[in-house]
Amino acid sequence: MANHKATKKDTRQAAKRRDRNRYYGKTTRNAIRDLKATTDGNAYGEQLPTVVSMIDKLAKRGIIHKNKAANLKSKLAKKTA
């Protein structure tokens, strides 16, 4: 690592972003897992828009690919029908 002030700052910022992205990703994965474990159809329908929104935010931020987001949403939506 170079000893430039800007490089040190960039390293700190990258670490913060990485931790934040890991938190968002893990939180969304947990929400998906909890949604899949739901057996009640009404509760599933109520929770689905929240989880879909979380997945969209991950794709918007570039944490997951947009096609992966579409695949996840599709699989979750199929269970409601």
N, CA, C and O atoms as a CHARMM CRD file, in Angstrom:
* protein
*
  324
    1    1 MET  N      0.84300  -1.18100   0.00000 PROA 1      0.00000
    2    1 MET  CA     0.00000   0.00000   0.00000 PROA 1      0.00000
    3    1 MET  C      0.88100   1.23500   0.00000 PROA 1      0.00000
    4    1 MET  O      1.87300   1.31000   0.72600 PROA 1      0.00000
    5    2 ALA  N      0.51100   2.18400  -0.81100 PROA 2      0.00000
    6    2 ALA  CA     1.27000   3.43000  -0.87200 PROA 2      0.00000
    7    2 ALA  C      1.00200   4.25800   0.37900 PROA 2      0.00000
    8    2 ALA  O     -0.01100   4.07600   1.05300 PROA 2      0.00000
    9    3 ASN  N      1.91100   5.15400   0.67500 PROA 3      0.00000
   10    3 ASN  CA     1.78600   5.97000   1.87200 PROA 3      0.00000
   11    3 ASN  C      1.16800   7.33500   1.59000 PROA 3      0.00000
   12    3 ASN  O      1.39700   8.28200   2.34200 PROA 3      0.00000
   13    4 HSD  N      0.40100   7.44400   0.53600 PROA 4      0.00000
   14    4 HSD  CA    -0.26200   8.69800   0.22300 PROA 4      0.00000
   15    4 HSD  C     -1.52000   8.83500   1.07000 PROA 4      0.00000
   16    4 HSD  O     -2.19100   7.84800   1.36800 PROA 4      0.00000
   17    5 LYS  N     -1.82800  10.06000   1.45000 PROA 5      0.00000
   18    5 LYS  CA    -3.02800  10.29000   2.25900 PROA 5      0.00000
   19    5 LYS  C     -4.27500   9.84500   1.51800 PROA 5      0.00000
   20    5 LYS  O     -5.17400   9.25000   2.11300 PROA 5      0.00000
   21    6 ALA  N     -4.33700  10.12600   0.23000 PROA 6      0.00000
   22    6 ALA  CA    -5.53000   9.77500  -0.55200 PROA 6      0.00000
   23    6 ALA  C     -5.70200   8.26000  -0.63400 PROA 6      0.00000
   24    6 ALA  O     -6.83000   7.76700  -0.60700 PROA 6      0.00000
   25    7 THR  N     -4.60800   7.52200  -0.73200 PROA 7      0.00000
   26    7 THR  CA    -4.69400   6.06400  -0.81100 PROA 7      0.00000
   27    7 THR  C     -5.16600   5.47900   0.51000 PROA 7      0.00000
   28    7 THR  O     -5.95700   4.53600   0.53700 PROA 7      0.00000
   29    8 LYS  N     -4.67700   6.04300   1.60000 PROA 8      0.00000
   30    8 LYS  CA    -5.12600   5.57400   2.90900 PROA 8      0.00000
   31    8 LYS  C     -6.61400   5.83900   3.10400 PROA 8      0.00000
   32    8 LYS  O     -7.34200   5.00100   3.63800 PROA 8      0.00000
   33    9 LYS  N     -7.05500   7.01200   2.66600 PROA 9      0.00000
   34    9 LYS  CA    -8.47300   7.35200   2.77800 PROA 9      0.00000
   35    9 LYS  C     -9.30000   6.41100   1.91100 PROA 9      0.00000
   36    9 LYS  O    -10.35300   5.94000   2.34100 PROA 9      0.00000
   37   10 ASP  N     -8.83800   6.13200   0.70100 PROA 10     0.00000
   38   10 ASP  CA    -9.56200   5.23900  -0.19500 PROA 10     0.00000
   39   10 ASP  C     -9.68400   3.84100   0.40900 PROA 10     0.00000
   40   10 ASP  O    -10.71400   3.18500   0.25800 PROA 10     0.00000
   41   11 THR  N     -8.64500   3.39000   1.08600 PROA 11     0.00000
   42   11 THR  CA    -8.67200   2.09000   1.74400 PROA 11     0.00000
   43   11 THR  C     -9.71400   2.07200   2.85900 PROA 11     0.00000
   44   11 THR  O    -10.45100   1.09800   3.01000 PROA 11     0.00000
   45   12 ARG  N     -9.77100   3.14500   3.63500 PROA 12     0.00000
   46   12 ARG  CA   -10.78200   3.23300   4.71400 PROA 12     0.00000
   47   12 ARG  C    -12.19100   3.23600   4.12300 PROA 12     0.00000
   48   12 ARG  O    -13.08200   2.55400   4.63000 PROA 12     0.00000
   49   13 GLN  N    -12.38800   3.99400   3.06300 PROA 13     0.00000
   50   13 GLN  CA   -13.71200   4.07300   2.45000 PROA 13     0.00000
   51   13 GLN  C    -14.12700   2.72300   1.86000 PROA 13     0.00000
   52   13 GLN  O    -15.28200   2.31300   1.97700 PROA 13     0.00000
   53   14 ALA  N    -13.17500   2.04300   1.22900 PROA 14     0.00000
   54   14 ALA  CA   -13.48900   0.74000   0.64200 PROA 14     0.00000
   55   14 ALA  C    -13.87900  -0.25900   1.72200 PROA 14     0.00000
   56   14 ALA  O    -14.77800  -1.07600   1.51900 PROA 14     0.00000
   57   15 ALA  N    -13.21400  -0.19800   2.85600 PROA 15     0.00000
   58   15 ALA  CA   -13.54200  -1.11200   3.96000 PROA 15     0.00000
   59   15 ALA  C    -14.94200  -0.83000   4.48600 PROA 15     0.00000
   60   15 ALA  O    -15.69700  -1.75800   4.78000 PROA 15     0.00000
   61   16 LYS  N    -15.29000   0.44700   4.60400 PROA 16     0.00000
   62   16 LYS  CA   -16.63700   0.80000   5.07000 PROA 16     0.00000
   63   16 LYS  C    -17.69500   0.32800   4.08200 PROA 16     0.00000
   64   16 LYS  O    -18.72000  -0.23200   4.47200 PROA 16     0.00000
   65   17 ARG  N    -17.43400   0.56200   2.79600 PROA 17     0.00000
   66   17 ARG  CA   -18.39200   0.12800   1.76900 PROA 17     0.00000
   67   17 ARG  C    -18.54300  -1.38500   1.76000 PROA 17     0.00000
   68   17 ARG  O    -19.65400  -1.89900   1.63000 PROA 17     0.00000
   69   18 ARG  N    -17.43300  -2.09900   1.89800 PROA 18     0.00000
   70   18 ARG  CA   -17.47400  -3.55800   1.88900 PROA 18     0.00000
   71   18 ARG  C    -18.29400  -4.08300   3.06300 PROA 18     0.00000
   72   18 ARG  O    -19.10900  -4.99000   2.90100 PROA 18     0.00000
   73   19 ASP  N    -18.07500  -3.50800   4.24900 PROA 19     0.00000
   74   19 ASP  CA   -18.84400  -3.92900   5.42600 PROA 19     0.00000
   75   19 ASP  C    -20.33300  -3.62000   5.24800 PROA 19     0.00000
   76   19 ASP  O    -21.18900  -4.43500   5.59100 PROA 19     0.00000
   77   20 ARG  N    -20.62500  -2.45400   4.71700 PROA 20     0.00000
   78   20 ARG  CA   -22.02000  -2.05900   4.50300 PROA 20     0.00000
   79   20 ARG  C    -22.68200  -2.98200   3.49200 PROA 20     0.00000
   80   20 ARG  O    -23.81300  -3.42200   3.70200 PROA 20     0.00000
   81   21 ASN  N    -21.98700  -3.28000   2.39100 PROA 21     0.00000
   82   21 ASN  CA   -22.54800  -4.16000   1.36800 PROA 21     0.00000
   83   21 ASN  C    -22.74800  -5.57300   1.89800 PROA 21     0.00000
   84   21 ASN  O    -23.74000  -6.22400   1.57200 PROA 21     0.00000
   85   22 ARG  N    -21.81200  -6.05100   2.71300 PROA 22     0.00000
   86   22 ARG  CA   -21.96700  -7.38300   3.30600 PROA 22     0.00000
   87   22 ARG  C    -23.17100  -7.41600   4.22500 PROA 22     0.00000
   88   22 ARG  O    -23.89800  -8.40900   4.26400 PROA 22     0.00000
   89   23 TYR  N    -23.39100  -6.33000   4.97000 PROA 23     0.00000
   90   23 TYR  CA   -24.54700  -6.25900   5.86400 PROA 23     0.00000
   91   23 TYR  C    -25.84700  -6.30200   5.06800 PROA 23     0.00000
   92   23 TYR  O    -26.75800  -7.06000   5.40100 PROA 23     0.00000
   93   24 TYR  N    -25.93400  -5.48800   4.01400 PROA 24     0.00000
   94   24 TYR  CA   -27.14900  -5.45900   3.19500 PROA 24     0.00000
   95   24 TYR  C    -27.40300  -6.82800   2.56000 PROA 24     0.00000
   96   24 TYR  O    -28.53500  -7.31300   2.54500 PROA 24     0.00000
   97   25 GLY  N    -26.35400  -7.43500   2.04300 PROA 25     0.00000
   98   25 GLY  CA   -26.50400  -8.73800   1.39700 PROA 25     0.00000
   99   25 GLY  C    -26.94900  -9.81000   2.36800 PROA 25     0.00000
  100   25 GLY  O    -27.84200 -10.60100   2.06200 PROA 25     0.00000
  101   26 LYS  N    -26.33400  -9.84000   3.53000 PROA 26     0.00000
  102   26 LYS  CA   -26.68200 -10.85600   4.53100 PROA 26     0.00000
  103   26 LYS  C    -28.09800 -10.64100   5.04000 PROA 26     0.00000
  104   26 LYS  O    -28.84400 -11.60500   5.21800 PROA 26     0.00000
  105   27 THR  N    -28.47800  -9.39600   5.27600 PROA 27     0.00000
  106   27 THR  CA   -29.82700  -9.09500   5.75300 PROA 27     0.00000
  107   27 THR  C    -30.86900  -9.54600   4.72800 PROA 27     0.00000
  108   27 THR  O    -31.91000 -10.09400   5.09000 PROA 27     0.00000
  109   28 THR  N    -30.58400  -9.31400   3.46400 PROA 28     0.00000
  110   28 THR  CA   -31.51700  -9.72100   2.41600 PROA 28     0.00000
  111   28 THR  C    -31.58600 -11.23300   2.30700 PROA 28     0.00000
  112   28 THR  O    -32.67200 -11.79000   2.14700 PROA 28     0.00000
  113   29 ARG  N    -30.44400 -11.90900   2.39000 PROA 29     0.00000
  114   29 ARG  CA   -30.45400 -13.37600   2.33800 PROA 29     0.00000
  115   29 ARG  C    -31.25700 -13.95300   3.49700 PROA 29     0.00000
  116   29 ARG  O    -31.98800 -14.92800   3.32000 PROA 29     0.00000
  117   30 ASN  N    -31.12800 -13.36300   4.67500 PROA 30     0.00000
  118   30 ASN  CA   -31.90800 -13.82500   5.82200 PROA 30     0.00000
  119   30 ASN  C    -33.39300 -13.59600   5.59600 PROA 30     0.00000
  120   30 ASN  O    -34.21200 -14.44300   5.95300 PROA 30     0.00000
  121   31 ALA  N    -33.75000 -12.46100   5.00700 PROA 31     0.00000
  122   31 ALA  CA   -35.16100 -12.16700   4.73500 PROA 31     0.00000
  123   31 ALA  C    -35.72000 -13.16600   3.72100 PROA 31     0.00000
  124   31 ALA  O    -36.86100 -13.60900   3.85300 PROA 31     0.00000
  125   32 ILE  N    -34.92800 -13.52000   2.71300 PROA 32     0.00000
  126   32 ILE  CA   -35.36800 -14.49900   1.71700 PROA 32     0.00000
  127   32 ILE  C    -35.55500 -15.86000   2.37900 PROA 32     0.00000
  128   32 ILE  O    -36.53900 -16.55300   2.12000 PROA 32     0.00000
  129   33 ARG  N    -34.61700 -16.23600   3.22500 PROA 33     0.00000
  130   33 ARG  CA   -34.71200 -17.51400   3.92400 PROA 33     0.00000
  131   33 ARG  C    -35.96000 -17.56800   4.80100 PROA 33     0.00000
  132   33 ARG  O    -36.67300 -18.57200   4.81300 PROA 33     0.00000
  133   34 ASP  N    -36.22200 -16.48900   5.53200 PROA 34     0.00000
  134   34 ASP  CA   -37.40200 -16.44600   6.39000 PROA 34     0.00000
  135   34 ASP  C    -38.68300 -16.48600   5.56300 PROA 34     0.00000
  136   34 ASP  O    -39.66600 -17.11000   5.96200 PROA 34     0.00000
  137   35 LEU  N    -38.66800 -15.81600   4.40800 PROA 35     0.00000
  138   35 LEU  CA   -39.84700 -15.81800   3.54200 PROA 35     0.00000
  139   35 LEU  C    -40.12200 -17.21500   3.01100 PROA 35     0.00000
  140   35 LEU  O    -41.27100 -17.65500   2.98200 PROA 35     0.00000
  141   36 LYS  N    -39.06400 -17.92200   2.58700 PROA 36     0.00000
  142   36 LYS  CA   -39.23800 -19.28400   2.07500 PROA 36     0.00000
  143   36 LYS  C    -39.75400 -20.22500   3.15800 PROA 36     0.00000
  144   36 LYS  O    -40.47300 -21.17900   2.86200 PROA 36     0.00000
  145   37 ALA  N    -39.39100 -19.96000   4.40900 PROA 37     0.00000
  146   37 ALA  CA   -39.82000 -20.82000   5.51400 PROA 37     0.00000
  147   37 ALA  C    -41.26500 -20.56000   5.92100 PROA 37     0.00000
  148   37 ALA  O    -41.84900 -21.34800   6.66500 PROA 37     0.00000
  149   38 THR  N    -41.84500 -19.46800   5.44500 PROA 38     0.00000
  150   38 THR  CA   -43.22300 -19.12200   5.79600 PROA 38     0.00000
  151   38 THR  C    -44.17700 -20.11700   5.15800 PROA 38     0.00000
  152   38 THR  O    -44.09000 -20.39200   3.96100 PROA 38     0.00000
  153   39 THR  N    -45.08900 -20.65700   5.96000 PROA 39     0.00000
  154   39 THR  CA   -46.05900 -21.61800   5.44300 PROA 39     0.00000
  155   39 THR  C    -47.41600 -20.96800   5.19300 PROA 39     0.00000
  156   39 THR  O    -48.18600 -21.44100   4.35700 PROA 39     0.00000
  157   40 ASP  N    -47.71000 -19.89300   5.90600 PROA 40     0.00000
  158   40 ASP  CA   -48.99200 -19.21500   5.74800 PROA 40     0.00000
  159   40 ASP  C    -48.99400 -18.36700   4.48000 PROA 40     0.00000
  160   40 ASP  O    -48.11000 -17.53200   4.28700 PROA 40     0.00000
  161   41 GLY  N    -49.98300 -18.58100   3.61600 PROA 41     0.00000
  162   41 GLY  CA   -50.04500 -17.87600   2.33700 PROA 41     0.00000
  163   41 GLY  C    -50.25300 -16.38900   2.49300 PROA 41     0.00000
  164   41 GLY  O    -49.67700 -15.60200   1.74200 PROA 41     0.00000
  165   42 ASN  N    -51.07600 -15.98300   3.46800 PROA 42     0.00000
  166   42 ASN  CA   -51.33500 -14.55600   3.66600 PROA 42     0.00000
  167   42 ASN  C    -50.08600 -13.83300   4.14000 PROA 42     0.00000
  168   42 ASN  O    -49.77400 -12.73900   3.66900 PROA 42     0.00000
  169   43 ALA  N    -49.37400 -14.44800   5.07300 PROA 43     0.00000
  170   43 ALA  CA   -48.13800 -13.83900   5.57500 PROA 43     0.00000
  171   43 ALA  C    -47.09600 -13.75600   4.46000 PROA 43     0.00000
  172   43 ALA  O    -46.35000 -12.78100   4.36900 PROA 43     0.00000
  173   44 TYR  N    -47.05200 -14.78400   3.61600 PROA 44     0.00000
  174   44 TYR  CA   -46.10600 -14.78300   2.50000 PROA 44     0.00000
  175   44 TYR  C    -46.39800 -13.61500   1.56500 PROA 44     0.00000
  176   44 TYR  O    -45.48700 -12.90700   1.13700 PROA 44     0.00000
  177   45 GLY  N    -47.68400 -13.42200   1.25400 PROA 45     0.00000
  178   45 GLY  CA   -48.06900 -12.32800   0.37100 PROA 45     0.00000
  179   45 GLY  C    -47.77600 -10.95900   0.94500 PROA 45     0.00000
  180   45 GLY  O    -47.48700 -10.01800   0.20600 PROA 45     0.00000
  181   46 GLU  N    -47.85200 -10.84400   2.27200 PROA 46     0.00000
  182   46 GLU  CA   -47.56200  -9.55700   2.91000 PROA 46     0.00000
  183   46 GLU  C    -46.06900  -9.27500   2.94600 PROA 46     0.00000
  184   46 GLU  O    -45.65300  -8.12600   2.79700 PROA 46     0.00000
  185   47 GLN  N    -45.25600 -10.31100   3.14300 PROA 47     0.00000
  186   47 GLN  CA   -43.80900 -10.13000   3.26100 PROA 47     0.00000
  187   47 GLN  C    -43.12500 -10.01000   1.90000 PROA 47     0.00000
  188   47 GLN  O    -42.04600  -9.42500   1.80200 PROA 47     0.00000
  189   48 LEU  N    -43.73600 -10.55500   0.85800 PROA 48     0.00000
  190   48 LEU  CA   -43.08900 -10.59500  -0.46000 PROA 48     0.00000
  191   48 LEU  C    -42.68800  -9.21300  -0.98100 PROA 48     0.00000
  192   48 LEU  O    -41.55500  -9.07200  -1.44000 PROA 48     0.00000
  193   49 PRO  N    -43.54200  -8.18700  -0.94200 PROA 49     0.00000
  194   49 PRO  CA   -43.11700  -6.87500  -1.47500 PROA 49     0.00000
  195   49 PRO  C    -41.90600  -6.29200  -0.74900 PROA 49     0.00000
  196   49 PRO  O    -41.07200  -5.63200  -1.36800 PROA 49     0.00000
  197   50 THR  N    -41.80700  -6.52900   0.54400 PROA 50     0.00000
  198   50 THR  CA   -40.66000  -6.02200   1.30300 PROA 50     0.00000
  199   50 THR  C    -39.37500  -6.69100   0.84300 PROA 50     0.00000
  200   50 THR  O    -38.35900  -6.02600   0.64000 PROA 50     0.00000
  201   51 VAL  N    -39.42200  -8.00500   0.68100 PROA 51     0.00000
  202   51 VAL  CA   -38.23100  -8.74800   0.26400 PROA 51     0.00000
  203   51 VAL  C    -37.85200  -8.38400  -1.17200 PROA 51     0.00000
  204   51 VAL  O    -36.66900  -8.24800  -1.48400 PROA 51     0.00000
  205   52 VAL  N    -38.83600  -8.22900  -2.03600 PROA 52     0.00000
  206   52 VAL  CA   -38.56600  -7.84600  -3.42800 PROA 52     0.00000
  207   52 VAL  C    -37.90100  -6.46900  -3.46600 PROA 52     0.00000
  208   52 VAL  O    -36.98900  -6.23400  -4.25900 PROA 52     0.00000
  209   53 SER  N    -38.36200  -5.57200  -2.61100 PROA 53     0.00000
  210   53 SER  CA   -37.75400  -4.25000  -2.53900 PROA 53     0.00000
  211   53 SER  C    -36.29800  -4.33700  -2.09800 PROA 53     0.00000
  212   53 SER  O    -35.44200  -3.63200  -2.63200 PROA 53     0.00000
  213   54 MET  N    -36.01600  -5.19600  -1.12500 PROA 54     0.00000
  214   54 MET  CA   -34.63700  -5.37100  -0.66500 PROA 54     0.00000
  215   54 MET  C    -33.75900  -5.90800  -1.79200 PROA 54     0.00000
  216   54 MET  O    -32.62500  -5.46200  -1.96400 PROA 54     0.00000
  217   55 ILE  N    -34.28100  -6.86200  -2.55600 PROA 55     0.00000
  218   55 ILE  CA   -33.52100  -7.43700  -3.67000 PROA 55     0.00000
  219   55 ILE  C    -33.25300  -6.36900  -4.72600 PROA 55     0.00000
  220   55 ILE  O    -32.15000  -6.29300  -5.26800 PROA 55     0.00000
  221   56 ASP  N    -34.26300  -5.53900  -5.01800 PROA 56     0.00000
  222   56 ASP  CA   -34.08200  -4.46400  -5.99800 PROA 56     0.00000
  223   56 ASP  C    -33.00300  -3.48200  -5.55700 PROA 56     0.00000
  224   56 ASP  O    -32.21300  -3.00900  -6.37500 PROA 56     0.00000
  225   57 LYS  N    -32.97300  -3.18200  -4.28300 PROA 57     0.00000
  226   57 LYS  CA   -31.96500  -2.24700  -3.77300 PROA 57     0.00000
  227   57 LYS  C    -30.56400  -2.83500  -3.91100 PROA 57     0.00000
  228   57 LYS  O    -29.61900  -2.10800  -4.21700 PROA 57     0.00000
  229   58 LEU  N    -30.41700  -4.14500  -3.68700 PROA 58     0.00000
  230   58 LEU  CA   -29.10600  -4.77300  -3.86500 PROA 58     0.00000
  231   58 LEU  C    -28.65700  -4.67300  -5.31900 PROA 58     0.00000
  232   58 LEU  O    -27.48900  -4.40200  -5.59800 PROA 58     0.00000
  233   59 ALA  N    -29.58200  -4.89100  -6.23600 PROA 59     0.00000
  234   59 ALA  CA   -29.22500  -4.81400  -7.65600 PROA 59     0.00000
  235   59 ALA  C    -28.88900  -3.38200  -8.04900 PROA 59     0.00000
  236   59 ALA  O    -27.96400  -3.14500  -8.82600 PROA 59     0.00000
  237   60 LYS  N    -29.65100  -2.42000  -7.50500 PROA 60     0.00000
  238   60 LYS  CA   -29.39800  -1.02100  -7.82400 PROA 60     0.00000
  239   60 LYS  C    -28.02500  -0.57800  -7.33200 PROA 60     0.00000
  240   60 LYS  O    -27.33700   0.19700  -7.99700 PROA 60     0.00000
  241   61 ARG  N    -27.63700  -1.07000  -6.17800 PROA 61     0.00000
  242   61 ARG  CA   -26.34000  -0.70300  -5.60400 PROA 61     0.00000
  243   61 ARG  C    -25.18500  -1.47700  -6.21500 PROA 61     0.00000
  244   61 ARG  O    -24.02400  -1.15900  -5.96100 PROA 61     0.00000
  245   62 GLY  N    -25.49200  -2.49400  -7.01800 PROA 62     0.00000
  246   62 GLY  CA   -24.43600  -3.27200  -7.65500 PROA 62     0.00000
  247   62 GLY  C    -23.88900  -4.36700  -6.77200 PROA 62     0.00000
  248   62 GLY  O    -22.82300  -4.90900  -7.06500 PROA 62     0.00000
  249   63 ILE  N    -24.58000  -4.71300  -5.70200 PROA 63     0.00000
  250   63 ILE  CA   -24.11500  -5.76300  -4.80500 PROA 63     0.00000
  251   63 ILE  C    -24.37800  -7.12700  -5.43700 PROA 63     0.00000
  252   63 ILE  O    -23.57400  -8.04700  -5.29200 PROA 63     0.00000
  253   64 ILE  N    -25.50700  -7.25600  -6.14000 PROA 64     0.00000
  254   64 ILE  CA   -25.78300  -8.44800  -6.92300 PROA 64     0.00000
  255   64 ILE  C    -26.11500  -8.01200  -8.34900 PROA 64     0.00000
  256   64 ILE  O    -26.49100  -6.86400  -8.58900 PROA 64     0.00000
  257   65 HSD  N    -25.97400  -8.93300  -9.27600 PROA 65     0.00000
  258   65 HSD  CA   -26.25800  -8.63500 -10.68000 PROA 65     0.00000
  259   65 HSD  C    -27.76200  -8.49900 -10.88700 PROA 65     0.00000
  260   65 HSD  O    -28.55000  -9.11900 -10.17300 PROA 65     0.00000
  261   66 LYS  N    -28.15200  -7.69600 -11.85400 PROA 66     0.00000
  262   66 LYS  CA   -29.58000  -7.45600 -12.07100 PROA 66     0.00000
  263   66 LYS  C    -30.30600  -8.71800 -12.50800 PROA 66     0.00000
  264   66 LYS  O    -31.47900  -8.89500 -12.18000 PROA 66     0.00000
  265   67 ASN  N    -29.62900  -9.60400 -13.24500 PROA 67     0.00000
  266   67 ASN  CA   -30.27400 -10.85300 -13.64900 PROA 67     0.00000
  267   67 ASN  C    -30.46800 -11.78400 -12.46200 PROA 67     0.00000
  268   67 ASN  O    -31.46800 -12.49800 -12.39600 PROA 67     0.00000
  269   68 LYS  N    -29.53800 -11.78800 -11.53200 PROA 68     0.00000
  270   68 LYS  CA   -29.69500 -12.59200 -10.32500 PROA 68     0.00000
  271   68 LYS  C    -30.87900 -12.08000  -9.52000 PROA 68     0.00000
  272   68 LYS  O    -31.65200 -12.86600  -8.97100 PROA 68     0.00000
  273   69 ALA  N    -31.01700 -10.77300  -9.45200 PROA 69     0.00000
  274   69 ALA  CA   -32.15400 -10.18900  -8.74500 PROA 69     0.00000
  275   69 ALA  C    -33.46500 -10.62100  -9.40600 PROA 69     0.00000
  276   69 ALA  O    -34.42700 -10.96900  -8.72200 PROA 69     0.00000
  277   70 ALA  N    -33.49100 -10.59300 -10.72600 PROA 70     0.00000
  278   70 ALA  CA   -34.69500 -10.99700 -11.45000 PROA 70     0.00000
  279   70 ALA  C    -35.01100 -12.46900 -11.19500 PROA 70     0.00000
  280   70 ALA  O    -36.17200 -12.83500 -11.01100 PROA 70     0.00000
  281   71 ASN  N    -33.98400 -13.30800 -11.18500 PROA 71     0.00000
  282   71 ASN  CA   -34.20100 -14.73500 -10.93400 PROA 71     0.00000
  283   71 ASN  C    -34.73100 -14.97500  -9.52200 PROA 71     0.00000
  284   71 ASN  O    -35.64200 -15.77900  -9.32500 PROA 71     0.00000
  285   72 LEU  N    -34.16200 -14.28000  -8.54600 PROA 72     0.00000
  286   72 LEU  CA   -34.62900 -14.43400  -7.16700 PROA 72     0.00000
  287   72 LEU  C    -36.08500 -14.01100  -7.03700 PROA 72     0.00000
  288   72 LEU  O    -36.88900 -14.71100  -6.42200 PROA 72     0.00000
  289   73 LYS  N    -36.41800 -12.86900  -7.61600 PROA 73     0.00000
  290   73 LYS  CA   -37.79100 -12.36500  -7.52200 PROA 73     0.00000
  291   73 LYS  C    -38.76300 -13.30900  -8.22400 PROA 73     0.00000
  292   73 LYS  O    -39.87600 -13.53000  -7.74500 PROA 73     0.00000
  293   74 SER  N    -38.34600 -13.85800  -9.34600 PROA 74     0.00000
  294   74 SER  CA   -39.19900 -14.77200 -10.09400 PROA 74     0.00000
  295   74 SER  C    -39.49100 -16.02600  -9.28500 PROA 74     0.00000
  296   74 SER  O    -40.63600 -16.47200  -9.21500 PROA 74     0.00000
  297   75 LYS  N    -38.46000 -16.59200  -8.67800 PROA 75     0.00000
  298   75 LYS  CA   -38.64400 -17.80600  -7.87500 PROA 75     0.00000
  299   75 LYS  C    -39.56100 -17.55400  -6.68400 PROA 75     0.00000
  300   75 LYS  O    -40.39200 -18.39500  -6.34200 PROA 75     0.00000
  301   76 LEU  N    -39.40500 -16.39700  -6.05800 PROA 76     0.00000
  302   76 LEU  CA   -40.24600 -16.08200  -4.90800 PROA 76     0.00000
  303   76 LEU  C    -41.68500 -15.82200  -5.33900 PROA 76     0.00000
  304   76 LEU  O    -42.62200 -16.19700  -4.63400 PROA 76     0.00000
  305   77 ALA  N    -41.86600 -15.18400  -6.49000 PROA 77     0.00000
  306   77 ALA  CA   -43.21400 -14.86200  -6.96300 PROA 77     0.00000
  307   77 ALA  C    -43.96800 -16.11500  -7.38300 PROA 77     0.00000
  308   77 ALA  O    -45.19200 -16.16900  -7.26400 PROA 77     0.00000
  309   78 LYS  N    -43.24500 -17.13400  -7.88000 PROA 78     0.00000
  310   78 LYS  CA   -43.91000 -18.36000  -8.30600 PROA 78     0.00000
  311   78 LYS  C    -44.59600 -19.06800  -7.14500 PROA 78     0.00000
  312   78 LYS  O    -45.61300 -19.74000  -7.32000 PROA 78     0.00000
  313   79 LYS  N    -44.02300 -18.90500  -5.96400 PROA 79     0.00000
  314   79 LYS  CA   -44.58300 -19.59600  -4.80400 PROA 79     0.00000
  315   79 LYS  C    -45.93000 -19.00100  -4.38500 PROA 79     0.00000
  316   79 LYS  O    -46.72400 -19.68200  -3.73600 PROA 79     0.00000
  317   80 THR  N    -46.19600 -17.75800  -4.74000 PROA 80     0.00000
  318   80 THR  CA   -47.46800 -17.14300  -4.35400 PROA 80     0.00000
  319   80 THR  C    -48.60300 -17.65400  -5.21700 PROA 80     0.00000
  320   80 THR  O    -49.73100 -17.77800  -4.74000 PROA 80     0.00000
  321   81 ALA  N    -48.33300 -17.94900  -6.45600 PROA 81     0.00000
  322   81 ALA  CA   -49.39400 -18.36400  -7.37500 PROA 81     0.00000
  323   81 ALA  C    -49.84100 -19.79000  -7.16900 PROA 81     0.00000
  324   81 ALA  O    -50.72900 -20.26700  -7.87600 PROA 81     0.00000
